[in-house]
């Protein structure tokens, strides 16, 4: 369910950014492990879990969108297309996550190369991993925030959830 008001929307955004920071830490931790490929595998796994969780918190998962009033659903899809989000309102697949990682190609490649410098390389790789995951996650949080805010501001009040309704569905 979409947030009922801007205050709920702000709270969800803050909670999602905290979730992104935690998951970025997991990504950084995996970059410290000196086994080739484990870091990229972890990044894929983290994003496969993180992106749907963010969508769910903002009420933008595919299942949640299907349950909306048709007028609100249309507003949400207009918001998704105007924000240009590839991830909001969609089923997240491994292929889609790999495409996101390819867009960050320079960072991923740099991370893979510097890992082989003893000690310092793993620390640098962990920093790159943390930063890249935080960048992707926070960008998605902001996209979802903008989509939900546009829908909230454009929707007729009668179609929105009551202000006291709890929207935590995670």
C-alpha positions in Angstrom: 0.0 0.0 0.0 1.2 3.5 -0.8 2.1 5.7 2.1 -0.9 7.8 3.3 0.9 11.0 3.8 4.3 12.8 3.3 5.4 12.1 6.9 5.0 8.3 6.4 6.8 8.7 3.1 9.7 10.4 4.7 9.9 7.7 7.4 9.9 5.0 4.8 12.7 6.8 2.9 14.8 7.0 6.0 14.2 3.3 6.9 15.1 2.3 3.3 18.4 4.3 3.3 19.3 2.6 6.6 18.6 -0.8 5.0 20.8 0.2 2.0 23.7 1.0 4.3 23.4 -2.3 6.1 23.3 -4.2 2.8 26.2 -2.2 1.5 28.1 -3.4 4.5 27.4 -7.0 3.5 28.8 -6.2 0.1 31.9 -4.7 1.5 32.4 -7.7 3.8 32.2 -10.0 0.8 34.9 -8.0 -1.0 37.2 -8.7 1.9 37.1 -12.4 1.3 40.0 -13.4 -0.9 38.0 -15.8 -3.1 37.6 -14.6 -6.7 34.0 -14.0 -7.8 32.4 -14.1 -4.3 32.1 -10.4 -4.2 30.1 -10.1 -7.4 27.9 -13.1 -6.4 27.2 -11.4 -3.1 26.4 -8.1 -4.9 23.9 -9.9 -7.1 22.3 -11.7 -4.2 22.1 -8.5 -2.1 20.5 -6.5 -5.0 18.0 -9.4 -5.7 16.8 -9.0 -2.1 17.3 -5.3 -1.6 15.5 -3.8 -4.6 12.2 -5.8 -4.0 12.4 -4.9 -0.3 12.6 -1.2 -1.1 9.7 -1.5 -3.6 7.6 -3.3 -1.0 8.2 -0.6 1.6 7.1 2.1 -0.7 4.1 0.1 -1.9 5.6 -0.3 -5.3 5.9 -4.0 -5.7 4.1 -5.5 -8.7 1.6 -7.3 -6.4 0.9 -4.1 -4.5 0.4 -2.1 -7.7 -2.2 -4.6 -8.9 -4.2 -4.1 -5.7 -4.4 -0.3 -6.1 -7.4 1.5 -7.4 -7.0 1.8 -11.2 -6.7 5.6 -11.0 -3.9 5.4 -8.4 -2.2 2.6 -10.3 -2.2 4.8 -13.4 -0.7 7.7 -11.5 2.0 5.4 -10.1 3.0 4.1 -13.6 3.1 7.7 -14.9 5.4 8.5 -12.0 7.6 5.5 -12.7 8.0 6.4 -16.3 8.6 10.1 -15.6 11.3 9.2 -13.0 12.8 6.7 -15.4 13.1 4.0 -12.9 14.1 0.6 -14.3 13.4 -1.2 -11.0 10.2 0.3 -9.3 7.1 -1.7 -9.9 8.8 -4.5 -11.7 9.8 -8.1 -10.9 13.5 -8.1 -10.2 15.4 -10.8 -12.0 19.1 -11.9 -12.0 19.4 -10.6 -15.5 18.1 -7.2 -14.6 20.5 -7.0 -11.6 23.4 -8.0 -13.8 22.5 -5.2 -16.2 22.6 -2.8 -13.3 26.0 -4.1 -12.3 27.2 -3.8 -15.9 26.3 -0.1 -15.8 28.7 0.2 -12.8 31.3 -1.7 -14.9 34.3 0.5 -14.1 33.7 0.2 -10.4 33.2 -3.6 -10.5 36.3 -4.1 -12.7 38.4 -1.8 -10.5 37.2 -3.7 -7.5 38.2 -7.0 -9.1 41.7 -5.9 -10.0 42.7 -4.1 -6.8 41.7 -7.1 -4.7 44.9 -8.8 -5.7 47.1 -6.1 -4.0 47.8 -7.7 -0.6 45.8 -6.2 2.3 45.4 -2.7 0.9 43.7 -4.0 -2.2 41.1 -5.8 -0.3 40.4 -2.7 1.8 40.1 -0.6 -1.4 37.8 -3.3 -3.0 35.6 -3.2 0.2 35.3 0.5 0.0 34.4 0.4 -3.7 31.9 -2.3 -3.0 30.3 -0.4 -0.2 30.1 2.8 -2.2 28.7 1.2 -5.4 26.0 -0.7 -3.5 25.1 2.4 -1.5 24.9 4.4 -4.7 22.6 1.9 -6.5 20.5 1.4 -3.4 20.0 5.0 -2.5 19.3 5.9 -6.1 16.5 3.4 -6.1 15.2 4.7 -2.8 15.1 8.2 -4.2 13.3 6.9 -7.4 10.7 5.1 -5.3 10.3 8.2 -3.1 9.7 10.4 -6.1 7.2 8.0 -7.6 5.3 7.6 -4.4 5.3 11.3 -3.7 4.0 12.2 -7.1 1.2 9.6 -6.8 0.4 10.9 -3.3 0.2 14.5 -4.3 -1.8 13.8 -7.5 -4.3 11.3 -6.1 -7.8 12.2 -5.1 -7.9 12.1 -1.3 -10.8 9.7 -1.3 -8.6 7.0 -3.0 -5.7 7.2 -0.6 -5.3 5.2 2.6 -6.5 6.8 5.8 -3.7 8.8 7.4 -3.5 6.5 10.5 -3.1 3.3 8.4 0.0 1.3 8.9 1.8 0.7 5.7 4.7 -1.5 7.0 4.4 -4.7 5.1 7.9 -6.0 5.4 
